[in-house]
């Protein structure tokens, strides 16, 4: 589950977005685990979903 800045539950309505976000998280966790012995820190940054013209439903 994800929460926005106001601690409201965010429902992911776009499957491909959610899957890609989870893939980036998993890749970062696996890289962090494997590179820890080399004293390399790993983290991921990705933007949140933003409202665009393509997302507006009339």
Backbone as a ProteinNet text record, in pm:
[ID]
protein_1_A
[PRIMARY]
XXXXXXXXXXXXXXXXXXXXXXXXXXXXXXXXXXXXXXXXXXXXXXXXXXXXXXXXXX
[TERTIARY]
83.4	0	87.7	37.8	108.6	19.6	82.8	9.8	68.6	-18.2	29.7	78.8	115.3	173.6	78	-51.2	-150.7	-195.5	-120.3	-145.6	-277.2	-317.4	-433.8	-387.6	-463.6	-430.3	-437.2	-332.9	-328.2	-361.8	-463	-502.1	-440.2	-358.8	-295	-394.8	-425.8	-521.9	-453	-322.7	-249.2	-154.9	-188.4	-112.7	32.7	55.7	193.7	277.7	221.3	293.7	331.7	236.3	262	366	358.8	454.6	595.5	607.7	739.8	797.2	712.5	757.7	810.2	738	782.1	910.7	925.6	1048	1169.1	1153.5	1263.9	1298.6	1196.8	1221	1297.9	1255.4	1320.5	1464.1	1485	1619.4	1711	1660.1	1739.9	1773.5	1676.1	1700.6	1803.3	1791	1885	2025.8	2034	2165.5	2228.6	2147.6	2198.9	2255	2184.9	2230.6	2362.7	2369.6	2489	2609.3	2586.5	2697.6	2737.3	2664.8	2694.3	2837.1	2884.5	3020.4	3127.8	3092.7	3185.7	3168.1	3085.1	3056.2	2993.2	2905.6	2832.7	2687.9	2638.9	2499.1	2414.5	2295.6	2204.7	2070.6	2014.5	1879.7	1813.8	1682.8	1611	1524.1	1513.6	1427	1335.4	1211	1117.2	1005.4	953.6	847.9	716.6	632.8	498.3	414	298.4	208.7	155.4	152.6	101.7	-18.8	-104.3	-225.2	-189.8	-214.6	-189.7	-319.4	-317.3	-435.9	-482.4	-388.2	-421.9	-489.6	-477.4	-536.6	-675.7	-712	-840.9	-952.5	-1047.9	-1163.8	-1280.1	-1335.3	-1447.8	-1579.8
-118	0	124	226	353.3	462.1	561.6	673.9	802.6	899.5	1027.3	1114.6	1237.2	1328	1358.3	1346.1	1371.3	1242.8	1135.6	1005	942.4	971.9	908.5	789.3	683.5	565	597.5	559.4	581.9	450	450.9	331.9	342.8	246.1	246.3	195.7	279.7	239.6	203.2	219.9	191.6	75	-41.7	-163.5	-152.3	-102.9	-96	-2	107.9	200.5	130.8	61.8	-6.7	-116.3	-192.4	-301.2	-245.2	-140.4	-80.2	-21.9	39.9	97.8	-11.4	-121.6	-233.4	-295.4	-301.6	-357.3	-272.5	-140.7	-51.1	-70.5	-83.1	-106	-235.6	-340.9	-471.6	-469.7	-407.7	-396.9	-323.1	-215.7	-137.7	-220.5	-294	-376.8	-486.1	-551.4	-657.7	-602.7	-486.7	-425.4	-384	-327.9	-286.8	-405.9	-517.7	-638.1	-688.2	-693.4	-745.9	-652.4	-523.4	-427.2	-381.3	-427.5	-386.8	-422.4	-537.2	-580.3	-491.8	-418.5	-325.8	-182.6	-168.3	-37.9	60.4	6.7	88.4	99.6	221.9	244.8	256.8	202.2	205.7	259.6	348.9	396.6	430.5	437.8	468.3	591.1	666.6	784.2	771.2	800.6	803.3	899.7	968.7	1065.3	995.3	1062.6	1012.1	1038.7	981.2	1001.7	1144.8	1210.7	1347.4	1353.7	1448.8	1464.2	1537	1471.6	1531	1529.1	1593	1595.8	1455.3	1365.8	1228.5	1150.3	1196.1	1126.7	1179.5	1295.1	1356.6	1284.8	1236.6	1168.8	1266.8	1294.4	1390.3	1322.7
0	0	0	-62.7	-66.2	-11.6	48.6	103.3	47.3	20.9	-30.5	84.4	52.5	151	266.4	243.7	348.6	417.9	397.8	458.6	411.9	288.1	228.3	144.5	148.4	70.2	-78.8	-152.2	-296.1	-364.7	-447	-523.5	-662.1	-696.8	-827.9	-931.7	-1028.3	-1130.6	-1261.3	-1268.4	-1389.7	-1361.7	-1413.6	-1384.1	-1428.2	-1549	-1598.9	-1513.4	-1467	-1379.2	-1249	-1188.6	-1062.4	-1075	-1182.3	-1204.6	-1223.7	-1303	-1326.1	-1198.1	-1117.9	-991.6	-898.1	-889	-805.7	-858.7	-991.5	-1050.4	-1014.2	-1017.9	-979.8	-832.7	-747	-604.5	-581.9	-649.1	-630.5	-682.1	-797.4	-853.1	-755.6	-698.2	-603.2	-479.3	-427.2	-308.7	-337.6	-452.3	-487.8	-510.2	-577.8	-599.9	-467	-377.3	-246.8	-170.5	-176.5	-107.8	-166.4	-297.4	-363.2	-352.4	-347.4	-345.8	-206	-104.5	33.2	73.9	33.3	70.4	8.3	-96.6	-161.5	-111	-5.6	54.8	-44.1	-129.1	-225.9	-179.1	-168.7	-132	-257.8	-251.9	-366.2	-318.7	-396.5	-369.4	-501.5	-500.9	-624.4	-605.2	-710.7	-713.3	-833.5	-813.7	-924.2	-887.5	-985.6	-956.2	-926.1	-852	-830.8	-953.6	-956.1	-1068.7	-1062.4	-1175.3	-1180.1	-1271.7	-1247	-1327.6	-1458	-1568.7	-1700	-1779.8	-1896.3	-1980.2	-2017.1	-2035.9	-2071.5	-1960.5	-1837.4	-1724.5	-1689	-1741.6	-1707.7	-1781.1	-1706	-1764.7	-1762.2	-1878	-1886.7	-1857.6
[MASK]
++++++++++++++++++++++++++++++++++++++++++++++++++++++++++

